[in-house]
Amino acid sequence: MAETGRFRVLVVEDSAELAEERVRELRRQGYVASRVESGAKALSAHTQADLVLLDLDLPDIDGLEVCRLIREVDDKPIVSLTARDNELDRVLALQAGADDCVVVSCGLREIMARIEAVLRRVYPRPEREPVLSVGPLRIDGATREIRLHGEPVDVTAKEFELLHMLAANSESVVSRKELMARVWGSRWGDSSRTIDTHVRSLRAKLGSHSWIITVRGVGYRMGRG
């Protein structure tokens, strides 16, 4: 999640005009929005977004395939857009892993409402929580901000939840199974890729491997930088 606590939305759309319109409206609504014009770029850029707004009609890779490939490695919400108002397209999008499928003709207001509804479901706002401090690292559960030595650290929503959970249990080792259940709401058997990707990204952003300690065969615990 962006340092201001706002959600980051990646707009995947090959039409510059439509993409700019959606990015502009997202920013007006308070989101941090960026755009890529192809499926290949979406497969790289989605890692730094909290939600993907994915047009299914892309010039290089079928949008359904892009949706499936993102879902294989991440469970971030995906709102797909289709130009065809038929049940089959919507069903295929949902089966490919989309959280919602919106017909473009519905208009921007409905697209924004669908995004908001998906985010409420996936990232429910917790009750006011105290700020967790681990040395110079401060994790604010209310604003969902992370600061290190007073400087904001730009993280995704899942990265925030992962670090917050480790800090809230700083005296314990948190198992991989528990992390998947509590952060991702999942009981996936093969969790290695998802967890390792997020831990690797957090270590890079915090500037040190010692903030998150690997306990081999068990899980992770909070370090001290």
C-alpha positions in Angstrom: 0.0 0.0 0.0 1.2 3.5 -0.7 2.8 5.5 2.1 -0.3 7.6 2.5 -2.4 4.5 3.3 -4.2 4.8 -0.1 -4.7 1.7 -2.2 -2.7 1.2 -5.4 -4.6 0.2 -8.5 -2.9 -1.0 -11.7 -5.0 -0.2 -14.8 -4.3 -2.7 -17.6 -5.7 -1.2 -20.8 -4.2 -0.8 -24.3 -6.3 2.2 -25.3 -4.5 5.3 -24.1 -7.7 7.3 -24.0 -9.6 4.8 -21.9 -6.7 4.2 -19.6 -6.1 7.9 -18.9 -9.8 8.3 -18.2 -9.8 5.5 -15.6 -6.5 6.6 -14.1 -7.8 10.1 -13.7 -11.0 9.0 -12.0 -9.2 6.6 -9.7 -6.8 9.4 -8.6 -9.8 11.7 -8.1 -11.3 9.0 -5.9 -8.1 9.0 -3.7 -6.4 5.9 -5.2 -2.8 5.7 -6.3 -3.2 4.7 -10.0 -0.8 3.7 -12.7 -1.3 2.1 -16.1 0.3 -0.5 -18.4 -0.8 -1.2 -22.0 -0.1 -4.9 -22.3 -0.5 -8.2 -20.6 3.2 -8.8 -20.5 3.8 -5.6 -18.6 0.9 -6.4 -16.3 2.5 -9.7 -15.3 5.6 -7.7 -14.1 3.8 -4.6 -12.7 1.1 -6.3 -10.7 3.4 -7.1 -7.8 3.4 -3.5 -6.7 -0.4 -3.0 -6.8 -3.1 -3.8 -4.3 -5.7 -4.3 -7.0 -5.6 -4.9 -10.8 -8.2 -3.4 -13.1 -7.8 -5.7 -16.0 -9.3 -5.2 -19.5 -9.8 -8.6 -21.0 -9.2 -7.4 -24.6 -5.4 -7.0 -24.7 -3.1 -6.8 -27.8 -0.5 -9.4 -26.8 -1.9 -11.9 -24.2 -5.5 -13.0 -23.8 -6.8 -11.2 -20.7 -8.2 -14.4 -19.2 -4.7 -15.9 -19.4 -3.2 -12.8 -17.7 -5.8 -13.2 -15.0 -4.9 -16.9 -14.5 -1.2 -16.2 -14.4 -1.5 -13.4 -11.8 -3.8 -15.7 -9.7 -1.2 -18.5 -9.8 1.3 -16.4 -7.9 -0.8 -13.9 -6.0 -4.3 -13.6 -4.5 -4.6 -9.8 -4.9 -8.0 -8.7 -6.1 -8.6 -8.5 -9.8 -11.6 -6.6 -11.3 -11.9 -7.6 -15.0 -13.5 -5.5 -17.7 -15.3 -6.9 -20.7 -16.9 -5.2 -23.7 -19.3 -8.0 -24.2 -22.4 -8.2 -22.0 -23.0 -11.9 -21.9 -23.0 -14.5 -19.1 -20.3 -16.7 -20.6 -17.6 -13.9 -20.6 -18.4 -13.1 -17.0 -18.3 -16.7 -15.9 -15.0 -17.3 -17.7 -13.4 -14.3 -16.0 -14.5 -15.4 -12.6 -13.3 -19.0 -13.3 -9.9 -17.5 -14.4 -9.6 -15.9 -10.9 -11.2 -12.5 -11.2 -13.0 -11.2 -8.1 -15.5 -9.4 -10.2 -16.3 -8.8 -13.9 -17.8 -5.5 -15.1 -19.2 -4.7 -18.5 -17.5 -1.5 -19.7 -20.8 -0.1 -20.9 -21.9 0.2 -17.3 -19.7 3.3 -17.0 -17.0 4.6 -14.7 -19.2 5.1 -11.7 -20.1 1.5 -11.5 -16.5 0.4 -12.1 -15.4 2.6 -9.2 -18.2 1.2 -7.0 -17.2 -2.4 -7.8 -13.6 -1.6 -7.0 -14.6 -0.2 -3.7 -16.8 -3.2 -2.9 -14.0 -5.7 -3.7 -11.4 -3.7 -1.6 -13.8 -3.6 1.4 -14.2 -7.4 1.2 -10.5 -8.2 0.7 -9.0 -5.6 3.0 -11.5 -4.9 5.8 -10.5 -2.0 8.0 -9.5 -3.0 11.5 -10.6 -1.2 14.6 -8.3 1.5 15.8 -5.0 -0.2 16.7 -2.0 1.1 18.5 1.2 1.8 16.7 3.6 -1.1 16.9 7.3 -0.1 17.3 10.3 -2.3 16.8 13.4 -0.2 17.2 13.2 2.6 14.6 10.4 0.8 12.7 6.9 2.0 13.3 3.8 0.2 12.0 0.5 2.1 12.3 -2.5 -0.3 12.1 -5.0 2.5 11.8 -3.5 4.5 9.0 -1.7 1.4 7.6 1.6 3.3 7.3 5.1 2.0 7.9 7.9 4.3 8.8 11.6 3.5 9.3 13.7 6.2 11.0 10.8 8.5 10.4 10.7 8.0 6.7 7.7 6.3 5.0 8.2 2.8 3.5 6.0 2.2 0.4 4.5 -1.3 0.8 1.5 -3.2 -0.7 -1.5 -4.1 1.4 -0.4 -7.7 1.8 3.2 -6.7 2.7 1.7 -4.4 5.4 -0.4 -7.2 6.8 2.5 -9.6 6.8 4.9 -7.2 8.6 2.1 -6.1 11.0 1.5 -9.7 12.0 5.1 -10.5 12.6 5.5 -7.3 14.7 2.4 -8.0 16.7 3.9 -11.4 17.5 7.5 -10.2 17.8 8.4 -12.6 20.6 7.2 -15.7 18.7 7.9 -17.5 15.5 4.9 -17.3 13.1 4.5 -20.5 11.0 4.1 -20.4 7.3 0.7 -22.1 7.7 -0.5 -19.4 10.1 0.8 -16.6 7.8 -1.2 -18.0 4.9 -4.3 -18.4 7.0 -4.2 -15.0 8.7 -2.7 -12.8 5.9 -4.0 -14.5 2.8 -7.1 -16.3 4.2 -5.8 -19.4 2.4 -4.9 -22.9 3.2 -2.9 -23.4 0.1 -0.6 -26.4 0.4 2.1 -24.8 -1.7 2.6 -21.4 0.0 6.3 -21.1 -0.6 6.2 -18.8 -3.7 3.6 -16.4 -2.3 5.2 -15.9 1.2 8.8 -15.9 -0.1 8.0 -13.3 -2.7 6.5 -10.9 -0.1 9.2 -11.5 2.4 11.9 -10.8 -0.2 10.2 -7.6 -1.3 9.8 -6.4 2.3 13.5 -7.1 3.1 14.5 -5.0 0.1 12.3 -2.1 1.0 13.5 -2.1 4.7 17.1 -2.3 3.5 18.1 -5.4 5.6 17.4 -9.1 5.7 17.6 -9.0 9.5 14.2 -7.3 9.9 12.5 -10.6 9.0 14.3 -13.7 10.3 13.7 -17.1 8.6 13.3 -20.0 11.0 13.9 -22.9 8.7 11.2 -25.6 8.6 8.9 -23.4 10.7 8.3 -19.9 9.5 9.4 -16.4 10.3 9.9 -14.1 13.3 10.4 -10.3 13.6 14.0 -9.2 13.7 15.6 -5.9 15.0 17.1 -4.6 11.8 
